[in-house]
């Protein structure tokens, strides 16, 4: 009897896993409740030891509890509907649209759950447009907090207007896409595709991918032909956590690009002793530090530094290690032995110790930090690429290329390397998060980015001195470091599943 019950439970669990909407609703209510607790923490007065009931954070926290309760109710109804009829009830899909407007309160989890649940069949283009819209909407809302400051940046108004125009364009594109899919006139979407690529100048990579996907599908003469990279994207979008990680990363990229025009860099770097250690408020959402600098603005500009170092410090070993590994794996013999023994010397030294030694020898700077992080990771990428090249070299299509008289370097660059990149891409996506974490750790120790630059590790270092009196100074930069590292890990997991031939 117990065995039968366990079998039924497993069968029910497998049935529920086939519905990503249920997963989105569960994450929505859990995240909304967690954000409500975080906002309550923000409304706590550490001097009076009590909550400030009339503070904006307290009211927004109460507002976040509404989508938490609604998402939980819809999740329960969805699970019951799936158990009874094997489908999510129609009324749940209709009511779920009520979650979308909560994006205006900054609750992106509720908005994603609403857009995901409201439509039963969702094309890749619809999902990309939804993410592009939500991404720019979050950037506008984040930048709008500057309205509560004494002054606005010079280019604030035209920048916000341009971002608002992109939102209107995405809504129009969604209507045009729906019409084209209904009538079959897909070639009419050419202007939408090119305009979408232009809007990617804001840093919205979703818009760039959307434009390229539409152009690729239009130019594909065979409607039944499979476009591999689009199919990979579809598999990624089936993984809710991977999409969430991608949304966080692209949001920070877009915010980093747009912050040049929507945020004042002087507020993040100039001392203002009249605003020393101010608690969180609308003007200073994360408070001010010991010299009066806005912590929120410093975190916004710190995202640019962290992402830049993480991406560059991963790209250099990816290219260098990939090249060395492919040459060693393809040519073998003495060349393989020579390359790998030299890399073994670097690999024998712990990466953290090697990074600290390089920075300590040449001084703490952004350039030295990138070089140090890159050198310590080259052996890892070289070993990964070498192993993959040796496996691919034995495949039949490589043997066929050799039989046709192809030269060795042609086979390497045209056949072996393109088919060996999947594990390298997955490793790179995870390594960016590790590089961000290493950057923050070294900056906290005084061995990373220069102290005057608003980098997350530097911000955390300043706030750590006030953990007992003003803990928010250290809590917020720490949360952002955790979120970004988790986002890259989630995206890495999604890429691994999407690129794994066994899971296609």
PyMOL commands that set and color helices and strands:
alter all, ss='L'
color gray80, all
select helices_A, chain A and resi 2-17+20-42+56-85+90-105+108-118+124-148+156-183+186-202+205-219+228-237+240-262+265-269+273-275+295-331+333-348+351-362+366-392+396-403+408-416+418-444+456-466+472-499+501-503
alter helices_A, ss='H'
color red, helices_A
select strands_A, chain A and resi 44-45+50-51
alter strands_A, ss='S'
color yellow, strands_A
deselect
rebuild
show_as cartoon
